[in-house]
Amino acid sequence: MAAQKRSTFKNIFFIAGICYAAVYLIACLTPYINPVNFWPLTFLALGFVYLLAGMIVLFLLSLIIYRKTSWIFLMVLLAGYQNISSVFGFHERKDFIAQKAEKSLRILSWNVNYFGDCQKKNDAPNSVRRQMFAFIQQSDADVMCFQDFSNFIAPWFYADLDYVRDSLHYPYVYFPIDYVYGKSDKPEQYGATIFSRIPLSDTGRIRYSTNPSSEGVQFATINFRGHPIKIFNAHLSSMAIHAQNASPREYNFLEADSGLLFHSNTFRKLKFFDKIHIDQAKLIKSEMNKTSIPFFFCSDLNSVPASYVYQHLRKNLSDAFLTTGFGFGGTYDSISPTLRIDVVLMDQRLKTVQHHTPHLHLSDHYPNLVDIQLR
């Protein structure tokens, strides 16, 4: 009887394992198949980290229960190599060295989420805004790419652009102002922004056709140690998962498809915005492919490394975190520590020296601090 029960258990385990492995194998296709053609890939990319963890457990159990056939589960596990090598960094942990090497260019990429509250009446020594600026000053970055940056004009608000430029000493600024909202007496300028200690040239911006009120793709060129380097800065459309709780200032960015945003479940929103992100990623990639000089790309992708969006953008480029980091490198301060949706990518003529993602609970995103060098 005991032998029969063991046999039944093994058969059930094997069948369940094969079913799970089949789902995992489909998830391994997310880098290669556009989810527009097969929408479940959107959700399999988001859940790949957890599917991977389950597959590892399944393989380890198979070593105990099915020693002779455990190689099957191992082969299935390794089929996800492309995604595994994208979601996890395998390098030894090292402390970030604050002192820049002589030949290094330091980049700070950060979704600053409006720098918190910039009303003068709410200012305090320990305010979010002051802590963020203190970190920026301490970082000693040469070039900074901000997403979700805003600048108020009214006298009862702090002008963040002026402060970063004049007080933090980043005299070269490219702020194309993607959107202006608010009343005429206190307009708020919004958009992705590049700050630099090195003069900027050949600046420009390309708007997304899918969501013209959002931040577009901006670019500029610096001359570093006698070599031109191009900067790309982009913010792919926010998915408005919590649109029902949006503040009045954010309604401007929810005008398009507001019916879907306010009256749809999370799964439908994710499916909808994945298609938008793919269109935006293709536009960005086409611009990067036209570039003949070394370049790096800073972005809040709103997409995970197992997604088609990330894989499309990263093709033939190196990822600063994967080059030097360890673990999942999460950059979003909510939902899951595995969400790495902010990246710094660069072409093969540049190399990453060191990378740091300090877990500062100030914005809803963590900053990416990267030292790079010309090869």
N, C-alpha and C positions, 0 to 999 in steps of 0.2 A: 504493500500500500504506500509506504514512504517513498519507494523508488518511483511509483507511478505519479505521485504528487510532484516529485522533483522534475520528472520528465514533462509534466503538464506546465509547471512553472517555467521551465526552460523554453518550451514552445511559445508560451505567451510572451515571455521576455523577448524572444527573437523576433516575433511578429511585430510587437510594439516598437522594438528597436529599429526594424526596417522601415516602419511608417515614419518614425521620427527622423531617421536618416534621409528619407525621401524629401521631407520638408526642408531639412538642412541643405540638401543638395540644391534645391530650388533657390534657397537664399544665397547660395554661392554664385548665382548667376547675376546678382544685382549690379556688378561692375560692367556687365557686357550687354544687358538688355534694357532698352528704354522702358521705364514703367508705364509710359503712355500706352505701350503696346500690351502690357500685362500688369495691371494696377496692383495686384498683391505684392509685387516686388517693393513697392513703397514701404509697406509695413514690415516686410522681411528684412529690409535694410536697417530700419530703425531697431528691430529686435535681434539683429545678428549677434551682438555681444552675448545675449542671453541664450540664443540658440547654440552658440559656440560653447558656452559653459555646460549646457546640457549634453552636447555631443562629447565633450571631454569626459564627463561623468559616465556616459553610456559606454565609451571605449574602455574606461577603467573597470567597469562592472563586467564587460565582456571578457576581460582578461581572467576574471575569476570564474565566470559561469561558462564561457565558451572559449577556452584557450586556443583551440585549433582554428577557430574561425574569427577570432578577434581582429585579425588583420583586415577583414572586410570593413569593420568600423573605423580602423585606423586610416584606411585609404579614403573613406568618405570624409573623415575629419580633415585630412590633408588637402582634399579637393577645395577647401575654402582658403587656400594659401593667400590668394590675392586680397581677400577681405581681412584675413588674420593679420597680414603684414601692414594693413592700412589702419586698423583699429587699435593696434597694440605696438608700443615701442619696446624694443628688446635691448636697449643700451644700459650700461651701468649708471646708476644714479650718481650725479655729481653736483656739488654745490655751484651755484651761479657765481662767477667772479665779477664783483662790482667794477673793478678796474678794467677798462677796455684795453685790449691789445692795440699796439700802435697801428696796425693795418686793418683794424676791424671797424665796420660801420654798424652802429647799434640802431635797431628798429623797435619801435613800440607800436603795436597794433591793438586797438581796444574799442569795443562798443561801450561808450561812456554813458549811455542812457541819460542824456541831457545834463550830466554832472549833478544829478539829484536836484535839489531845490536851490535855485540861484536868486531867490528873493532876498533883498538886503535885510528885511525885518526878521527873517528866520535864520540869519547867519549866527554861527556859534563856533567856538574854538575847535570842537570835535565834530563839526558838521561833515556830512559825506563829501560835499564839494571840496572842503579844505583838505580832507584826508586824501582825496584823489589827486589834487594838485601837489600835495607833499610827496606822494609816490612818484608822480611824473618828474618832479625836480630831482628826486633821489635816483631815478632810473638813469639819468644822464644819456638819454637817447639822442641820436643825431637827427633821425627822421621819425615822425609820429603820424600814423594813419588812424584817424578816429572815425567811427561810425556812430550813428544816432547823436550827432553833435548839433547843438542849438545855440543861438546867440540872440539874446534879447536886446532891444534898442532902448526901452523905457528906462528912465532914471532911477526907478525904484528896484531895478534888477541889476545884478552884476553882468557886465559884458565879458563873457568867458573868452571870446576871441582876443580881445584886447589884453586880457590878463595873461593868457598863454604866450602871446606874441611879445608883450613888453616886459612883464614881470618874470616870466619863466625863460625869457630870452630865446624865443624861436621867431626870428624876424621875417622869415620867408613863409608865406601862407598861401595855400590855394583853397579857397572856400567858394565854390561856384553857386551856392545857395540853391538847393534843389527845390525848396518849397518855402513859402512865407505864409504864415497863418496867424490868426489873432486879430484884434482890433487895430485900427490904423494908428492909435495913440500908443500902442505897445506891441508892435509886431515882433514875432519870433521867427528868426531865420533858421532854417533847418537844412542839414545835408552832411554828407561825408566830407571830411576835411583832412588836408595834408599840412602839417607843420614841419619846418625844417630849419636847422642851423646852417645848412648849405644852400646857396642860391638855387631857385627852381627855374626851369626853362621848359619850353614846349608843353605848357599845361593845356589840359582840355578835359572835356566831359562828354559822355555819351549817355543819353537817357534810355531807359527801358521802354519798349513799346507796350509791354504788358501792364505796367503800373507807373504812369508818368509822374505821379505825385510822390513816389518814393525816391530814395537816393539812387543815383545812377552809378556809372563807372567813371571814375576820374583818374587822370594820369598826369605825371610830371616827370621831368628828367633832372638829375643832379650830376655834377662832375665830381667824382670821388677819386682822389689821388691820380688825376689826369685821365680818368676813364669815365665815360658817360654811363649812368645806370638809370634805367627807367623804373618808375614806381607806378603800380596799379593799386587802387583802393576801391573796394566795392562792398556794398551791403545788399545781399539778396533779400527779396521781399519778406517781411515778417509774416508769420502764419496766423497771427491774431487768434491763437488758441483760446485766449481769455478775452475775446472781443466784448463779451457781455459786461465785463468789468473795466472796460477801457475808460480812460479819463477824457474829458471834453477835448483836450489838446490833441488826442489821437484820432478823433473822429474823421479828420481830414484824410487820413491814410486808409480809412475804411469805406470811403465813398463808393469805390468800385466793388461790385459784388457784395454789397452790404446785406442783401437778403441771405446769401449763403453764409456769411460770417456770423450773423446774429441768429440764424434759425437752422443751423446745421450742426451735426455732431462732430466731434473731433476727428473721427476717421475720414469723413467727407472733406473736411478742411485740409487735412494732410494730403489727401489724394489730389485735391484741387491745386494746392500750392506747389506740390512736387512738379507738376507740369509747368507752372510758371518759372520755377527755379531752373528747370532744364532749358527753357528758352533763354533765360538770362545767362546761364552758364555757357551756352553756345555763342552768344554774343561776345561775352568776355573772352572766351577762348579764341575766337576769330581775331580779336584785337591783339591778343598776346602773340598769336602766330605771325602777325605782320611785323613784329618787333625784331629788328636786326641787332640791337645792342643788349647787353645783359639786363635782366629785369627781375623784380620780385613783386609778389602779389599778396596784399593783405586783405582779409575779408572776414566778415561775419556771414558765413554761407547759409545759416539756418538749415543745413543738411549735414548728415553724419558721414564719416569716412567710408562706410559700406555702401553709400548711395551712388547712383549713377551720376549725379551732379558732381560730387567730389572726384570720382574716378575720371570723369571727362575732363575736369579742370587740371587734375594732377598729372595727366599723361605727359611724359617726357620732362616732368619737373620734379624737383625734390621738395619734400615736406620738412620744414625746420624741426618740428617735434620728432618725427620718425627718425631723423638723421642722428639725433643726440639723446632723445628722451626715453623714459621707461614708463610702462603702464599704459593706461587709457588716455591720460592727458586731458581729462574733461575741462571744458572752458565755460560751461553754462552753470550758473549758481542756482540750480533748481532742478526738479524732476529726478534726474539721475546723474551720478558722478561720472558716468561713461560718455556723456554727451560732449564730444569734441566738435563743435560747430564753428569755431574760429580758427583760421589757419594763416600761416605765412608760407607761401610756396615760392620757389625761385628756379630759374633755368640753370642749366648745367655749368654755366660759366661763373656761377657764384657758389659758395659753399658755406654751410652753417658751422660756426665755431662753438656756440653754446646757445641754449634755449631755456627759458624760464617762464612758468605760468603760475605766479603767486596767487594763492586762493584768498583774494581780497573780497570781502563781502560788502562791496560798495556799489558797484553797478550790478546788473543781473548777469554780466559776463566777466570772466577773468581776463586780465591783460596778457598778451603775448609779448615777451621781451626777447629779442633775438640779436645775436652778434653774427655778422656775415663778413666774408672776405672774398675778394676776387681770386679765382684760381690762378 
